[in-house]
Amino acid sequence: MKEKRYLKPILFLAAVLAAGIVIFMAARTVLNNRTAVLNMDDYCSISVSGVNGHGTAQVIIDTNALYTDMNQKLREIGVQSFLEDTELEGSWLDNEFIQGLAEYGLFEGAVKCSLDKSTDLSNGDEITLSYEIDNEFLKEYRLKFTGKGMKKEVEGLQEIETFDAFKNLELTYDGKAPDGEVYLSGGEDWLNYTASPSEHLSNGDKIVVTVSYSNVYPEEDYINKFKRVPESYTKEYVVEGLSGYVTKISEINDSTYASIDRTVQSIIQKNIDDNTTIANKDAIKEVAKEGVYLLTTSDFNNYSWFYNKLVVVYKVSYKTATADKSYYYYVIFHNLDLTADGTISLDLNNYDAPLAYTYTWLDEAYADGDFVELEPNVYATGFDSIDKIYDICVLPDLSSYQMETDLPQQ
């Protein structure tokens, strides 16, 4: 009987212990199944800065508050505080996990915050913040995030002013038309200026200068720092002040022709005096300009030695005892410069002319080279037709030059 009395307390204690174990295990199971829940709305806000029309917005996450609350909630469900753990490596809450707690990429991208609009903002615009949460991924960390998101009306952005970005810009032209160049200087600090076209320029050409932002201060940075924008990003300019080369017969003025005539008359007269068999110089009745061929480069970058050539054609009238005859002579001048004020300059001592020579053998007259026979044994340096001058002076250059003439077309 006594043994039975002692049995009851033991059985009761065992039952109590068993019940306690069951209760403890049940409590532990419940605790281990709990999840720390955090609302992102409690930690996120929208920050707007900049100037009206060019404002920017970003999401601000109060990570200190987020970490503190996460720490507390994890401890409440029986998870050791990883913020206080000094031996995290290799655990399920290691450094890689902690490093994932960053703006726009919480928990390796499991929680993403995004704005429907973040640039070019104006006062009165409405911005919406939303979340993309992968709670399935967060289960293994015993975490869950919620959040409805939020809206914010943009306000308080400073108004910006406009200014003339070209006011202090200087254009300098260099070289000669049609291959002039333009150089830009001055302008506004922290802005870039480009001209198009910038080379192969002639007076009267139009170029467009464009303003762009520098790498130091891209557009948004520039506007937010200086609180102003160019009133225009392009401006058209007309090229002027370039010297160049004659490209049209109409550009050759009377003063230039007068200087050319005096030079050519002298060249022909000297040729008659020195290189002709004409005994009676009085037989030369007139030396007059017939016209010109003007050759200019068709491709300025591939010019053939000279930028332009002026072939001046003269007619020499000769009177024989029985008839009136004539022959033709040419002189070629090179590189006629044309200044901005219309003045033409050329080197009158730099020229090409026909080449011939005469000689007498056994009382017979002979000639060689570019010569014409006016009558038996009477020769002169020149040609009996303009066609021959064209063939010699113009035709070989037409592949590299453009030709204009005031002579009858051959």
Steps between C-alpha positions, in 0.01 A plus 500: 500500500780739581659442164179612331498824701843594367415410149239773453733795563755353266243439231361851551846653473566301189172613357576858587844476347359338190236768473764764552711353227201492267412859586862609456530323168171646385610847606834453329328385185271802503796730567705347223216546253459868569616762249627854557275736304611850402306765309720683247273803523643557848853537367471654153446858387533695174753781475478761221770752410611720214323769300158521344479299181822315573439368851617157613352260751641209694388251760644554847507189721554546873730202529584572864135469601455202270796314647397581855143377454612196307743416779232526763237303308743220419597469865133492599450189287811333634750589230834623622569863414729494200586864562672398822646173375875522453528155342265529206712342230365162402171555678168557329535867584847565361664813368368446150149515639570816697658665196175441317334752729546791262272750335314364195645156564406375846570132559664428169217663313215339696373847590519766229378857527418690182359836392278541196684825420827629636635761255385816317256574780293816532303644787157338509616164362394191696750224572405146600722273705433127468663180622585171340534244781599135469374366832549142380871568488486660849334201664828330573606812689176500703422846363202653326465847357180685421418847375237684301740753354435872498448807286662839523420829328807688384532844651761754596719460191680823421421682175789523251606781268604492136806670355674565169766228484653660188546849639870458577580257220754612240540351152835537326546405135830380365634377168370586156168430336386253393704321766457735793463380857319639802629499857284558809614672817339654804144402574376392841688291754411130520328499159632352177466665158526331161468645150365317196648520246830617644723470193496537121330836547442795267364847568121487514484140620272432794621311803308390809657511846351259755528519878528182706571419863844393618600173661575689820144630527255293294164661430323429829809578706558826314141616535479410867831669579466820301119528495487607136474359147593638155208674332614332178738214436582592139588817312568558130792708380602621152866461408673829422845651482673208331748565228486247222566420139321624192241240398293702252591719205258762632724545807785634283464879491609752238798608707636147501443463126686826440803371691483169315476680163809709561693186597381291204559780249856522627549121481371480143699798384818357646424168334452674166825686544701197607338189354349570160614515140274791431739752350251781481381557854262759369303213349360434851189717502324408824540286814165463680343270757250254358385347828598267783464147630474476880585162652418439866540188710201263493613340827692736723658216697640345187613803308772456246770743599305820433174616652403679182642585158410793281576437133496839326465470120625786276462552127789649306398662171764493225486669161686349209556657161200316364269422796410551863584207722493423873625253753428426867714512809431404861639582842401295809494659845466287813336537842300819473423595862171667586490697825185558701464854361510375139861594428689255281868432537717291271864462414532644149852369477384142551354388168516242222511591132553323163850388424653507152824591336608590148826462321646549153698236312647563156288812465189303581286585808378222726289482817428241768260474795182707528526699181285619219612571139353832393645484147789315340801522728317733739434341840366616837452334837134414534214302347280538196181427699357526850411130477866410529538713814197323648650161421832591662398714797151384598414151386770312698383661828125439476526185714626708795359844431174666417507729201326830425562713192377812329635378166273334245457133592741283312 
